[in-house]
């Protein structure tokens, strides 16, 4: 719907990918401590213990390095999840061959669980291939681990079928989780852009209704006067003077090239940071202030955050009944008005839309009961709204 949604979704992916990488790093560290401690306690071969410990340390150090570089370029974070997935399976196979015990087969499923934390289609594909390859390696090198009392042919067929069927179940479950994650990311990104556009609309309505805009010149004059007095009070030079002058110039849409020539000590990055502090027009700081003024003392329940239908619902549980009624009336009037280029729906069609489609479940049942019992009142309100819109 909006091209900005792609950027918001990518930001969400990067933010949560960094968190997932930290979590996987913690799991690897815990896995190394448990494994190496067990090998020392059981007097395992010292050379094999040190070799395995070096293997764990390599993947841990690699994760730390990728996380550090990922702060500058998120592609390192994406690369890290592929490398870690492959490396974890390599470590799992090494552990199985070192211990030569059926119990160590569980390490493979631990490796699958670690890769599943990334919730990525490509990682899931790599993990499935490696899990199947590891199962074949066990069947070839340690067939006695999975032997059944029955004949060898039936036993081999049953084991192969079990692994394929088990991997298929894991794949389906992982795919469902990934699709659900994408749904939430898409809805959050759409909600964010919709919220920005609504705030832009509020700013435009304020200008049209009051015929005035935020007085940025007065704001910077007062800020400059305050900082001058503050600097004199502490007997120090005013370090903010040039920055405030730059912000005032940016508010007036002065070209950055001109500002960089006038203030050679500042760079492009400095101007970008100062832009985040602008309070005029439709800059972010003003939008944050408007959002704070409209969300003060609103209690959002956890069940609302994780509700799939909540994103497109007229039944926000933190709203009172008056707000829900108002939202429904505006929606009803919008249906009555129709869209340019699209045929106007009849009154019966609108009634069917509200009572016989999914919209019925997106509206508070109390509001729907009021509508069904007093539909003529809503009809009168809608006509009044449309009459005012036409200027009659």
Rosetta blueprint (number, residue, H / E / L):
1 X L
2 X L
3 X L
4 X H
5 X H
6 X H
7 X H
8 X H
9 X H
10 X H
11 X H
12 X H
13 X H
14 X H
15 X H
16 X H
17 X H
18 X H
19 X H
20 X H
21 X H
22 X H
23 X H
24 X H
25 X H
26 X H
27 X H
28 X H
29 X H
30 X H
31 X H
32 X H
33 X H
34 X H
35 X H
36 X H
37 X H
38 X H
39 X H
40 X H
41 X H
42 X L
43 X L
44 X L
45 X L
46 X H
47 X H
48 X H
49 X H
50 X H
51 X H
52 X H
53 X H
54 X H
55 X H
56 X H
57 X H
58 X H
59 X H
60 X H
61 X H
62 X H
63 X H
64 X H
65 X H
66 X H
67 X H
68 X H
69 X H
70 X H
71 X L
72 X L
73 X L
74 X L
75 X H
76 X H
77 X H
78 X H
79 X H
80 X H
81 X H
82 X H
83 X H
84 X H
85 X H
86 X H
87 X H
88 X H
89 X H
90 X H
91 X H
92 X H
93 X H
94 X H
95 X H
96 X H
97 X H
98 X H
99 X H
100 X L
101 X L
102 X H
103 X H
104 X H
105 X H
106 X H
107 X H
108 X H
109 X H
110 X H
111 X H
112 X H
113 X H
114 X H
115 X H
116 X H
117 X L
118 X L
119 X L
120 X L
121 X H
122 X H
123 X H
124 X H
125 X H
126 X H
127 X H
128 X H
129 X H
130 X H
131 X H
132 X H
133 X H
134 X H
135 X H
136 X H
137 X H
138 X H
139 X H
140 X H
141 X H
142 X L
143 X H
144 X H
145 X H
146 X H
147 X L
148 X L
149 X L
150 X L
151 X L
152 X H
153 X H
154 X H
155 X H
156 X H
157 X H
158 X H
159 X H
160 X H
161 X H
162 X H
163 X H
164 X H
165 X H
166 X H
167 X H
168 X H
169 X H
170 X H
171 X H
172 X H
173 X H
174 X H
175 X H
176 X H
177 X H
178 X H
179 X H
180 X H
181 X H
182 X H
183 X H
184 X H
185 X H
186 X H
187 X H
188 X H
189 X H
190 X H
191 X H
192 X H
193 X H
194 X H
195 X H
196 X H
197 X H
198 X H
199 X H
200 X H
201 X H
202 X H
203 X H
204 X H
205 X H
206 X H
207 X H
208 X H
209 X H
210 X H
211 X L
212 X L
213 X L
214 X L
215 X L
216 X H
217 X H
218 X H
219 X H
220 X H
221 X H
222 X H
223 X H
224 X H
225 X H
226 X H
227 X H
228 X H
229 X H
230 X H
231 X H
232 X H
233 X H
234 X H
235 X L
236 X L
237 X L
238 X L
239 X L
240 X L
241 X H
242 X H
243 X H
244 X H
245 X H
246 X H
247 X H
248 X H
249 X H
250 X H
251 X H
252 X L
253 X L
254 X L
255 X L
256 X H
257 X H
258 X H
259 X H
260 X H
261 X H
262 X H
263 X L
264 X L
265 X L
266 X L
267 X L
268 X H
269 X H
270 X H
271 X H
272 X H
273 X H
274 X H
275 X H
276 X L
277 X L
278 X L
279 X L
280 X L
281 X L
282 X L
283 X L
284 X H
285 X H
286 X H
287 X H
288 X H
289 X H
290 X H
291 X H
292 X H
293 X H
294 X H
295 X L
296 X L
297 X L
298 X L
299 X L
300 X L
301 X L
302 X H
303 X H
304 X H
305 X H
306 X L
307 X L
308 X L
309 X L
310 X H
311 X H
312 X H
313 X L
314 X L
315 X L
316 X L
317 X L
318 X L
319 X L
320 X L
321 X H
322 X H
323 X H
324 X H
325 X H
326 X H
327 X H
328 X H
329 X H
330 X H
331 X H
332 X H
333 X H
334 X H
335 X H
336 X H
337 X H
338 X L
339 X L
340 X L
341 X L
342 X L
343 X L
344 X L
345 X L
346 X L
347 X H
348 X H
349 X H
350 X H
351 X H
352 X H
353 X H
354 X H
355 X H
356 X H
357 X L
358 X H
359 X H
360 X H
361 X H
362 X H
363 X L
364 X L
365 X H
366 X H
367 X H
368 X H
369 X H
370 X H
371 X H
372 X H
373 X H
374 X L
375 X H
376 X H
377 X H
378 X H
379 X H
380 X H
381 X H
382 X H
383 X H
384 X H
385 X H
386 X H
387 X H
388 X H
389 X H
390 X L
391 X L
392 X L
